[in-house]
Amino acid sequence: MSNSTLEYDVDSLTVEQYFGYFPSLALAGTATGLYYAAALIVTAQLIYKRNRNAWFMLLVVLTALAEAGGYVAMIWMVKNSGQASLFSAYVAMQCLIVLSPNVLQAASYTTVGKISTIAKMHTKSKFLKPKAISWGFVGLDLFALIVQAVGISIWATQKSSGDPVVSTVKLGSWITVAGLGLQLVSFCLFTLLAVWIQRHKDNKFRGYKAHKWLFLGVYGAIFFITIRNVFRFVEFTQSAVKYPDPGGLTENQTLFYALETLPILLAFAVFIVLSPIFLLPTTPLHDYIPGETDEDAMEKAEKEFLSATETEEFETVELAA
């Protein structure tokens, strides 16, 4: 059975045959609108604050647009069901919705890297430097993303082709499961590192409100993204075991919106309300003193500039004399 082939005309498949249910246009449209709204709000925050330490939040904007694109593809499938081939739209939808949260996680990694610099933890070890934290975990996520992309491409392409090989569909599912599992392990390691940095006795940023709110935002995003990742892990594991038998998480619209769409939207809400754009200082992080306001930093910089100017003038007078 594992090497058997199912045959059908892919161009004639309806949207219900792809999903196992008829997708709600209202829900898909609402999700699309909320993701576009999230992208617009974060973009407006970036333009308003112009915080050079928070440009990484463009990753959040990119993720929101990718998620919206996935739901736009779903809406297109519903509206064109029975009139055109839905194959390409289905593959695009699956790739965008399944893979884009990986980019959102990178925003959490970068946030903790910035906190490490403010807390002067980066002086304790080269592994606590912001680039080491962000790029280290981004590297792990990138590898997990590639594994997931390979798996989801095999799974979606085979499943929606005219003659899918059962064993190949299962292979795609297991590869995706491996990528999701690696992502969960990476996220667990990152969470442990975040907690360690937050509680470390040498953390010079501890006790300040911004420190508390930044970590609350990181943990909130981790919590909601993890709910979604566990759902996807179980979903593809079940798909690998059960396919081609019908049913399961893949064909349950309520669970899809409750455990995929809603958690990711809540993660966006956390990034918007507890935004690093407003909580991170606007001055260079290596020179920033925890507790110092932007006005204090500007005043100090002005004094240093005036002091340097006076010293230069004095030396010029001495040379002239």
C-alpha positions in Angstrom: 0.0 0.0 0.0 2.9 2.4 0.8 4.0 2.5 -2.8 0.5 2.6 -4.3 -0.6 5.4 -6.6 -3.8 7.3 -6.4 -5.0 8.7 -9.8 -7.3 11.6 -10.5 -7.5 14.7 -12.7 -5.7 17.4 -10.8 -7.2 20.2 -12.9 -10.7 19.1 -11.9 -10.2 19.0 -8.2 -12.4 21.3 -6.2 -11.4 23.3 -3.2 -13.2 20.9 -0.9 -11.1 18.0 -2.3 -7.9 19.9 -1.5 -8.8 20.8 2.1 -11.4 18.1 3.1 -13.8 21.0 3.9 -15.1 24.1 2.2 -12.9 27.0 3.4 -14.8 29.9 4.9 -14.3 33.1 2.8 -15.2 35.2 5.9 -12.5 33.6 8.0 -9.9 33.7 5.3 -10.8 37.3 4.5 -10.6 38.3 8.2 -7.2 36.7 8.6 -5.9 38.4 5.4 -7.1 41.8 6.7 -5.6 41.3 10.1 -2.2 40.3 8.7 -2.2 43.3 6.4 -3.1 45.5 9.4 -0.3 44.1 11.4 2.2 44.8 8.6 0.8 48.4 8.3 1.0 49.1 12.1 4.6 47.8 12.5 5.6 49.8 9.4 4.0 52.9 10.9 5.8 52.3 14.2 9.2 52.0 12.4 8.6 55.2 10.4 7.4 57.2 13.5 10.1 56.1 15.9 13.0 55.8 13.4 14.8 53.6 15.9 18.0 52.3 14.1 18.3 49.6 16.7 14.9 48.1 15.7 15.1 47.9 11.9 15.0 44.1 12.4 11.3 44.5 13.0 11.0 44.6 9.2 11.1 40.8 9.6 7.7 41.1 11.3 6.4 43.1 8.4 7.7 40.6 5.9 6.1 37.7 7.9 2.8 39.4 8.0 2.8 40.0 4.2 3.8 36.4 3.6 1.0 35.2 5.8 -1.5 37.4 4.1 -0.3 36.1 0.8 -1.1 32.6 1.9 -4.7 33.5 2.8 -5.1 35.4 -0.5 -4.2 32.2 -2.3 -6.8 30.3 -0.2 -9.4 33.0 -1.2 -8.5 32.6 -4.8 -8.9 28.9 -4.6 -12.4 29.2 -3.1 -13.5 31.7 -5.8 -12.1 29.7 -8.7 -13.0 26.2 -7.5 -14.4 24.2 -10.5 -13.3 26.9 -12.9 -9.5 26.6 -13.0 -6.7 24.4 -11.8 -6.1 25.1 -8.1 -2.8 23.3 -8.0 -0.3 26.2 -8.0 -2.4 28.3 -5.6 -2.5 25.3 -3.1 1.2 24.8 -3.2 1.8 28.6 -2.8 -0.6 28.8 0.1 0.9 25.8 2.0 4.5 27.2 1.6 3.6 30.7 2.7 1.5 29.8 5.7 3.7 26.9 6.9 7.1 28.5 6.4 6.7 32.2 7.1 6.6 31.9 11.0 10.2 30.9 10.8 11.0 34.5 9.9 8.9 35.8 12.8 11.1 33.8 15.2 14.2 35.6 14.0 12.7 38.9 15.4 12.7 37.2 18.9 16.3 36.1 18.5 17.5 39.6 17.5 15.6 41.2 20.3 17.4 39.0 22.9 20.7 39.8 21.1 20.0 43.5 21.5 19.1 43.0 25.2 22.4 41.1 25.7 24.3 44.2 24.4 22.5 46.6 26.7 23.0 44.3 29.7 26.7 44.2 28.8 26.5 40.4 28.8 28.2 40.4 25.4 31.5 41.3 27.3 31.3 38.0 29.2 31.5 35.7 26.2 31.7 35.9 22.4 28.7 33.6 22.2 26.6 36.3 23.9 27.3 38.9 21.3 24.1 40.0 19.5 25.3 38.6 16.1 26.2 35.3 17.7 22.8 35.0 19.3 20.7 36.1 16.3 22.7 34.5 13.6 23.4 31.3 15.6 19.7 30.7 16.0 18.8 32.1 12.6 21.2 29.6 11.1 19.5 26.7 12.9 16.1 28.1 11.8 17.3 28.5 8.3 18.4 24.9 8.2 15.0 23.8 9.7 13.3 26.1 7.1 15.1 24.4 4.2 14.2 21.0 5.5 10.5 22.1 5.9 10.5 23.7 2.5 11.7 20.5 0.9 9.2 18.4 2.8 6.2 20.7 2.3 7.0 21.0 -1.5 7.1 17.2 -1.9 4.0 16.8 0.2 1.9 19.5 -1.4 3.1 18.8 -5.0 2.5 15.1 -4.7 -0.8 15.4 -2.8 -2.2 17.8 -5.3 -0.9 16.1 -8.4 -3.0 13.8 -10.6 -1.3 10.6 -9.5 0.3 11.0 -6.1 2.5 8.1 -4.9 1.4 7.4 -1.3 5.0 6.6 -0.1 6.2 10.0 -1.6 3.4 11.9 0.2 4.4 10.2 3.4 8.1 11.0 2.8 7.2 14.7 2.3 5.3 14.6 5.6 8.1 13.0 7.5 10.7 15.5 6.1 8.4 18.3 7.2 8.1 16.7 10.6 11.9 16.6 10.9 12.2 20.3 10.1 9.4 21.2 12.6 11.1 19.0 15.2 14.4 20.7 14.7 12.7 24.1 14.9 11.1 23.1 18.3 14.4 22.0 19.7 16.0 25.3 18.5 13.2 27.3 20.1 13.6 25.4 23.4 17.4 26.1 23.5 16.7 29.8 22.7 14.2 30.0 25.5 16.7 28.6 28.0 19.3 31.1 26.8 16.8 34.0 27.1 15.9 33.0 30.7 19.6 32.6 31.6 20.4 36.1 30.3 17.4 37.7 32.0 18.3 36.2 35.4 22.1 36.4 35.2 23.6 38.3 38.2 25.9 40.3 35.8 22.9 41.6 33.7 23.2 45.3 34.2 19.8 45.9 32.6 17.9 44.0 35.3 15.5 46.1 37.4 14.6 48.5 34.6 11.0 48.5 33.2 12.2 48.2 29.6 14.1 45.0 30.5 10.9 43.6 32.0 8.7 44.5 29.1 11.1 43.4 26.4 11.5 39.9 27.9 7.7 39.7 28.5 7.3 40.4 24.8 9.9 37.8 23.8 8.3 35.1 26.1 4.8 36.0 24.8 5.9 35.6 21.2 7.6 32.3 22.0 4.5 31.0 23.8 2.2 31.6 20.8 4.6 30.5 18.1 5.3 27.3 20.0 1.5 26.5 20.2 1.4 26.8 16.4 4.6 24.8 15.9 3.4 21.9 18.1 0.1 21.9 16.2 2.0 21.7 12.8 4.3 19.0 14.2 1.3 16.8 15.3 -0.6 17.6 12.1 2.2 16.4 9.8 3.1 13.5 12.0 -0.6 12.4 11.8 -0.5 13.0 8.0 2.6 10.8 7.6 0.9 8.0 9.6 -2.7 8.1 8.3 -2.4 9.2 4.6 -4.3 8.4 2.4 -7.0 7.7 4.9 -9.3 10.8 5.3 -9.7 12.9 8.4 -7.3 14.2 10.9 -6.1 17.7 11.8 -5.3 18.6 8.2 -9.0 18.5 7.4 -10.3 20.4 10.4 -10.9 24.1 9.7 -11.7 25.0 13.3 -8.4 23.6 14.6 -6.6 25.3 11.7 -7.8 28.7 12.7 -7.6 28.1 16.4 -4.1 26.6 16.5 -2.5 28.1 13.4 -4.0 31.5 12.5 -4.9 32.7 16.0 -1.6 32.0 17.8 0.4 33.7 15.0 -1.9 36.7 15.1 -1.5 36.9 18.9 2.3 36.7 18.4 2.0 39.8 16.1 -0.1 41.5 18.7 2.7 40.9 21.3 5.3 42.4 18.9 3.0 45.5 18.4 2.0 46.2 22.0 5.4 45.3 23.6 7.3 46.6 20.6 11.1 46.7 20.6 10.8 49.7 18.4 9.7 51.7 21.4 11.4 49.7 24.2 14.9 49.6 22.8 17.0 52.8 23.1 17.7 54.9 20.0 21.3 55.5 20.8 24.1 53.1 19.9 23.7 50.1 22.2 27.4 49.6 22.9 27.5 53.1 24.5 24.1 52.9 26.1 23.9 53.0 29.9 20.9 51.1 31.3 18.4 53.6 32.7 19.6 56.4 30.6 16.9 58.2 28.6 17.4 59.3 25.0 17.5 62.9 26.2 20.2 62.0 28.7 22.2 60.3 26.0 21.8 63.3 23.7 22.9 65.7 26.4 25.9 63.6 27.2 26.9 63.4 23.6 26.6 67.1 23.3 28.8 67.7 26.3 31.4 65.3 24.9 31.3 67.1 21.6 31.7 70.5 23.2 34.5 69.2 25.4 36.3 67.8 22.4 35.8 71.1 20.6 37.2 73.2 23.5 40.2 70.8 23.8 40.9 71.2 20.1 40.7 75.0 20.3 43.0 75.1 23.3 45.6 72.9 21.5 45.3 75.2 18.4 46.0 78.3 20.6 49.0 76.6 22.2 50.5 75.8 18.8 49.9 79.3 17.6 51.7 80.7 20.6 
